[in-house]
Amino acid sequence: MHLTEVIFIGLPGPTHHYGGLSADNVASSSNKGALSSPKTAARQALSLARALMARGQTVGLLAPQLRPYIPLLAEYFPTALGADALIEIAAKENPTLLEKASASSAMWAANAATVSPSPDNADGKLHITTANLQTNLHRRIEASDTHALLAAIFKNVPDSVVHPPLNPSPNRGEARRGADMATAAQQCPLPNPPPTGEGIQYMDEGAANHMRLGLLNVFVYSDAGRQSLSASETIAKNHGVKHALFVKQNAEVIARGVFHNDVIAVSNDNVLLVHESAFADSGDTIRIAQVYEKIHGQKLIVITILDAELSVDEAVATYLFNSQIITKPDGKMAIIAPEEVGILYDGKAQKLLEKIRADASNPIDEIITLDLRQSMRNGGGPACLRLRVPMLPAQLSALQKTTNVIANDALLAGVEAIVEKYYPDELSASNLGNPELYHACQKMRDEMLALMKL
């Protein structure tokens, strides 16, 4: 089956700020309290879209969510009436809660869902499961709106199924939700910890822990991290994935800032770029290659980076593995990496990428570095900003007929006009208590969804 991969880019919203809300994310924690620029963040995301389009990629855009998330504030302050009052009282009595309610983290579309395209599944349909994002409060509140957005985008796409987020605690039901809110209330203003305890079974953070190598779907899970084996197995079963492989992440690298697999490994078609310390079993890279060859009758191109070449700490700081690998129209591949690969450690990571580019044994012949600093300072590189959705011709045609999410010059110009109109040049956490920012976000979202015909 011929597939066109649509690379959906997540757009940051007007409340993009540095709250240090993910304790296990090194960049997020280290930049807590810094001044952000929502307008620059949006421009940088659009520059990524343009770089992809210039290399023959089909790009889609995902609209930002409305922030602050008023339902969360209403649960904490049930006597406050109206959004303005809720924002003002939260700013005064629980500013950390307001920061979490204002997070623009839905921009990291790699966490939006897990996708397996039609050829991969027994029923021949495109399957998308919205992630439940259980680890952090500021991410959990994304799941319902993300599901609604994806359902709207693919509503009229034939042979496509958008599954709701997995119930994280099927044996506890609403008791889990009530306990979660009570725990969060006690923890604020401290960072909200990962949920633990009896019944927390299905933790899912989407495509950031999923790699598609041809027809082989590799699901990476962990015992101590953000993706549980039970969630990955359930998604693979619900999708009817014909060739699924489950690989355990190395707990030691999780403790050093590798909170998702896409911080330590990246794949594209028949290429796997991976750090030697990525997986719990050092033989898992070989196992992936063996299964791939059995399915496809050809060898997987594995590019392994040794710790002596780039340490785990250096990989986390530069986000080399959070690059995007794309296939260009001529069949060659390009790596889109953050500028940090050339800036940090005397360009050590950049030199590694150039070495890969010069190696004729792999199809990578171009390295592009982009300024994505606004996202990077919150712990999200090029791969975090995208959700890959391979589509059949009829599916893509229906998507283009019924929505306006596929990027072209007119859509990008329209989004830019909205950004210029509603996005602050600078933002600090202290600005989040201004209800006018919320009203700007409301208008932005209304205009963005209208522009995208959603």
C-alpha positions in Angstrom: 0.0 0.0 0.0 1.3 3.5 -0.9 1.4 5.7 2.1 1.9 9.5 2.5 3.2 10.4 6.0 1.5 13.5 7.4 3.8 15.1 10.0 1.5 17.0 12.3 3.2 19.9 14.1 1.9 21.0 17.5 1.5 24.7 17.8 2.3 26.4 21.2 -0.3 28.7 22.7 -0.2 32.2 24.1 0.4 30.9 27.6 3.7 29.1 26.7 5.9 29.6 29.8 8.7 28.0 31.8 7.1 26.5 34.9 9.5 23.6 35.4 6.5 21.4 35.6 8.1 18.1 34.8 10.6 17.1 37.5 12.1 14.3 35.4 12.7 16.6 32.4 16.2 18.2 32.8 15.6 21.2 30.5 12.1 21.9 32.0 13.5 21.8 35.6 16.6 23.9 34.9 14.7 26.7 33.1 11.9 27.1 35.7 11.1 30.8 36.1 12.8 32.0 32.9 11.1 34.5 30.6 9.5 32.9 27.6 8.3 34.3 24.3 5.0 32.6 23.1 5.2 34.5 19.8 8.8 33.3 19.1 7.8 29.8 20.1 5.0 29.8 17.5 7.2 31.2 14.8 9.8 28.5 15.5 7.2 25.8 15.2 6.2 27.3 11.8 9.8 27.4 10.7 10.0 23.6 11.4 6.9 23.2 9.3 8.4 25.1 6.4 11.7 23.2 6.7 9.8 19.9 6.3 7.7 21.2 3.4 10.8 22.4 1.6 12.0 18.8 1.6 8.8 17.4 0.2 7.0 16.4 3.4 3.3 16.7 3.9 2.7 18.7 7.1 -0.4 19.1 9.2 -1.0 21.6 12.0 -2.6 21.0 15.4 -4.2 24.0 17.0 -3.3 24.9 20.6 -5.6 24.1 23.5 -7.4 26.8 25.5 -5.5 27.8 28.6 -5.7 28.3 31.5 -7.7 25.1 31.8 -10.7 26.4 33.7 -12.3 23.0 34.7 -9.2 22.3 36.7 -9.3 25.6 38.6 -13.0 25.1 39.2 -12.3 21.8 41.0 -10.0 23.6 43.4 -12.0 26.7 43.9 -15.7 25.6 43.5 -17.1 28.8 45.0 -15.5 31.1 42.5 -17.8 32.2 39.7 -16.6 32.6 36.2 -13.2 32.2 34.5 -11.9 35.6 35.5 -12.6 35.0 39.2 -11.0 31.5 39.0 -7.9 32.8 37.4 -7.5 35.7 39.8 -8.0 33.6 42.9 -5.7 30.9 41.7 -3.0 33.5 41.0 -3.3 34.7 44.6 -3.8 31.4 46.5 -2.2 28.7 44.4 0.1 30.1 41.7 1.7 26.7 41.0 -1.7 25.3 40.2 -2.3 28.1 37.8 1.0 27.4 36.1 -0.1 23.8 35.6 -3.5 24.9 34.3 -1.8 27.2 31.9 0.8 24.8 30.4 1.1 24.9 26.6 2.6 21.4 26.6 0.0 20.1 24.1 2.5 21.6 21.6 4.5 18.4 22.0 2.4 16.4 19.6 4.5 13.2 19.9 2.6 12.7 23.2 -0.8 13.3 21.6 -1.4 9.7 20.5 0.0 6.4 19.2 -0.6 5.8 15.5 -0.5 2.6 13.4 -1.5 3.0 9.7 -3.7 0.8 7.6 -1.1 -1.7 6.3 0.1 -2.5 9.9 -3.3 -3.6 11.2 -5.3 -6.7 10.7 -8.5 -4.8 9.7 -6.7 -2.5 7.3 -7.7 0.6 9.1 -5.8 3.6 10.4 -5.9 3.4 14.2 -5.0 6.3 16.5 -5.2 6.1 20.3 -5.2 9.3 22.3 -2.6 9.2 25.1 -3.9 9.5 28.7 -0.7 11.3 29.9 -0.9 10.1 33.5 2.5 11.1 34.8 1.9 14.9 35.3 -1.2 16.9 36.1 -0.4 19.6 33.5 -0.4 16.9 30.8 -3.3 14.8 32.1 -5.7 17.8 31.5 -4.8 17.7 27.7 -6.2 14.2 27.0 -9.9 15.1 26.5 -9.3 18.1 24.3 -6.6 16.2 22.3 -9.1 13.4 21.7 -11.8 15.8 20.6 -9.4 17.5 18.2 -8.1 14.3 16.7 -11.7 13.0 16.4 -12.7 16.2 14.6 -9.7 16.0 12.2 -10.3 12.4 11.2 -14.1 12.4 11.4 -14.6 12.0 7.7 -11.5 10.1 6.9 -12.4 6.6 5.6 -11.2 3.5 7.4 -9.9 5.5 10.4 -10.5 5.0 14.1 -9.7 7.5 16.8 -9.7 5.6 20.1 -10.2 7.5 23.4 -7.5 7.5 26.1 -7.0 4.3 28.0 -8.6 4.2 31.4 -5.5 4.4 33.6 -7.2 2.6 36.6 -10.0 0.3 35.4 -10.2 -1.3 38.8 -10.6 2.0 40.7 -12.9 4.2 38.5 -13.8 7.6 40.0 -12.0 6.8 43.2 -8.7 7.3 41.3 -9.8 10.7 40.0 -10.8 11.9 43.5 -7.6 10.7 45.1 -5.6 12.3 42.3 -7.1 15.7 42.8 -6.7 15.5 46.6 -3.0 14.5 46.2 -2.4 17.3 43.7 -4.0 19.8 46.2 -1.7 18.7 48.9 1.4 18.8 46.7 1.0 22.3 45.3 3.1 24.3 45.2 5.4 21.3 45.0 5.8 19.5 41.6 3.0 16.9 41.1 4.6 13.5 41.4 3.9 10.5 39.0 0.8 8.6 40.1 1.6 5.4 42.0 -0.3 2.8 44.0 -2.7 0.0 43.5 -4.7 0.1 40.3 -2.5 2.5 38.3 -2.0 0.1 35.4 -2.2 2.0 32.0 0.2 4.9 31.7 0.5 6.0 28.1 2.4 9.0 26.6 1.9 8.3 23.0 4.2 8.1 20.0 7.2 9.3 22.0 7.5 5.7 23.1 6.6 4.1 19.8 8.8 3.5 16.7 7.5 2.3 13.3 10.1 0.5 11.2 8.3 -0.5 8.0 5.5 -2.9 9.2 7.2 -3.4 12.6 5.8 -1.5 15.5 8.2 -1.2 18.4 6.6 -0.2 21.7 9.1 0.9 24.4 7.9 0.7 28.0 9.3 0.9 31.5 8.6 0.0 35.0 9.7 3.3 36.5 8.9 5.7 33.7 5.9 7.1 31.8 4.9 4.2 29.6 3.6 1.0 31.1 3.8 -2.4 29.3 0.1 -3.0 29.9 -0.8 0.3 28.1 1.5 -0.6 25.1 0.1 -4.1 24.8 -3.5 -2.9 25.0 -2.9 -0.3 22.3 -1.3 -2.9 20.0 -4.3 -5.3 20.6 -6.9 -2.6 20.1 -5.3 -1.6 16.8 -4.9 -5.1 15.7 -1.2 -4.6 15.0 0.2 -7.5 13.0 3.9 -7.1 14.0 4.4 -5.7 17.5 7.6 -5.9 19.5 7.7 -4.7 23.2 11.1 -3.5 24.4 11.9 -2.3 27.9 13.6 1.0 28.4 16.8 1.2 30.5 15.9 2.4 34.0 19.3 3.9 34.5 18.9 6.3 31.6 15.4 7.3 32.8 17.0 8.5 36.0 19.3 10.6 34.0 16.6 12.5 32.1 15.5 10.1 29.4 11.8 10.4 30.2 10.7 9.2 26.8 12.3 6.7 24.3 12.5 9.6 21.7 15.2 11.2 23.9 17.5 8.2 23.3 16.4 6.6 20.0 14.8 7.7 16.7 13.7 5.7 13.6 12.5 6.2 10.1 11.4 3.5 7.7 14.5 1.1 7.6 16.8 3.2 9.7 17.2 3.1 13.5 19.5 5.6 15.2 19.9 4.5 18.8 22.2 5.0 21.8 23.8 1.8 23.1 22.3 2.4 26.6 18.7 2.9 25.4 17.3 -0.4 26.3 17.3 -2.6 29.5 18.6 -5.5 27.5 21.7 -4.6 25.5 20.7 -7.3 23.0 17.3 -5.6 22.2 18.7 -3.6 19.3 19.9 -6.8 17.7 16.4 -8.4 18.4 14.7 -5.4 16.7 16.9 -5.8 13.7 16.3 -9.6 13.5 12.5 -9.2 13.7 12.6 -6.5 11.0 14.6 -8.7 8.7 12.3 -11.6 9.2 9.3 -9.4 8.3 10.8 -7.5 5.4 13.4 -9.8 4.0 16.1 -7.1 4.2 18.4 -5.8 6.8 17.6 -2.9 9.1 20.1 -0.1 9.0 21.1 0.3 12.6 23.3 3.3 13.6 24.4 2.8 17.2 26.0 5.7 19.1 28.4 4.5 21.8 28.6 6.1 25.2 32.3 6.9 24.4 31.1 8.9 21.4 28.2 10.7 23.2 27.3 10.1 26.8 23.7 9.8 28.0 24.0 13.2 29.7 25.3 14.8 26.5 22.5 13.1 24.5 19.9 14.5 26.9 21.4 18.0 26.8 21.8 18.2 23.0 18.7 16.2 22.1 20.5 14.5 19.2 18.1 11.6 19.3 15.1 13.9 19.5 15.8 14.8 15.9 13.4 14.0 13.1 14.6 11.6 10.3 12.6 12.1 7.2 12.5 10.5 3.7 12.9 13.0 0.9 11.2 12.6 -2.6 14.5 11.2 -4.0 14.5 8.4 -1.4 17.4 9.8 0.6 16.9 10.9 4.2 17.6 14.0 6.2 18.0 14.6 9.9 16.4 17.7 11.4 18.1 18.5 14.7 18.1 21.3 17.2 20.8 23.9 17.0 22.1 22.7 20.4 23.9 19.8 18.7 26.3 22.3 17.3 26.4 24.6 20.3 27.0 22.3 23.3 30.1 20.3 24.1 32.1 22.0 21.3 29.7 20.6 18.7 30.4 17.0 19.6 26.9 15.9 18.6 27.0 17.9 15.3 30.2 16.1 14.4 28.6 12.8 15.0 25.7 13.7 12.7 28.1 14.8 10.0 29.9 11.5 10.4 26.6 9.7 9.8 25.9 11.9 6.8 29.2 11.1 5.2 28.8 7.3 5.7 27.6 5.8 2.4 26.2 2.7 4.2 23.1 4.6 5.2 20.7 6.8 3.2 21.1 10.0 5.3 22.7 12.7 3.1 21.5 15.9 4.8 21.7 17.4 8.3 19.5 20.4 9.0 19.7 22.3 12.4 16.9 24.6 13.5 16.5 27.1 16.2 13.7 25.6 18.4 15.1 27.2 21.6 11.6 28.1 23.0 10.6 24.5 22.9 14.0 23.1 23.8 14.1 25.1 27.1 11.0 23.3 28.2 12.4 19.9 27.2 11.0 19.4 23.7 13.0 19.1 20.5 12.0 18.5 16.8 10.7 15.0 17.4 8.6 16.1 20.4 6.8 18.7 18.2 5.5 16.2 15.7 2.9 13.3 15.4 3.5 11.1 12.4 0.3 9.8 10.6 1.0 7.6 7.5 -2.2 7.7 5.3 -3.5 6.0 2.2 -4.3 8.3 -0.8 -8.1 8.1 -0.2 -7.6 8.9 3.5 -5.4 12.0 2.8 -7.8 13.1 0.1 -10.7 13.0 2.4 -8.8 14.9 5.1 -7.9 17.7 2.6 -11.5 17.9 1.4 -13.1 18.2 4.9 -10.5 20.2 6.9 -7.9 22.8 6.4 -5.1 21.3 8.6 -2.7 20.4 5.8 -0.1 23.1 5.6 0.3 25.4 2.6 1.3 29.0 2.1 -2.2 30.3 2.8 -2.7 28.3 6.0 0.8 29.3 7.4 0.1 32.9 6.6 -3.3 32.7 8.4 -1.7 31.1 11.4 1.0 33.7 11.5 -1.5 36.5 11.4 -3.3 35.0 14.4 0.0 34.6 16.3 0.9 38.3 15.6 -2.5 39.3 16.9 -2.8 37.4 20.1 0.5 36.0 21.3 2.7 37.9 23.8 6.2 38.8 22.9 7.3 37.9 26.4 5.7 36.0 29.3 6.5 35.2 32.9 4.6 33.1 35.3 3.4 36.2 37.1 1.5 37.3 33.9 -0.7 34.1 34.0 -3.0 35.7 36.5 -4.2 38.3 34.1 -7.6 37.2 32.7 -7.0 39.2 29.5 -4.4 36.6 28.5 -7.2 33.9 28.8 -9.5 36.0 26.7 -6.8 36.4 24.1 -6.4 32.7 24.1 -10.1 32.2 23.6 -10.1 34.4 20.6 -7.0 32.8 19.2 -8.5 29.3 19.5 -11.8 30.3 17.9 -10.0 31.9 14.9 -7.5 29.0 14.6 -10.2 26.4 14.6 -12.3 28.4 12.1 -9.2 28.7 9.8 -8.6 25.0 10.0 -12.3 24.2 9.4 -12.7 22.3 12.6 
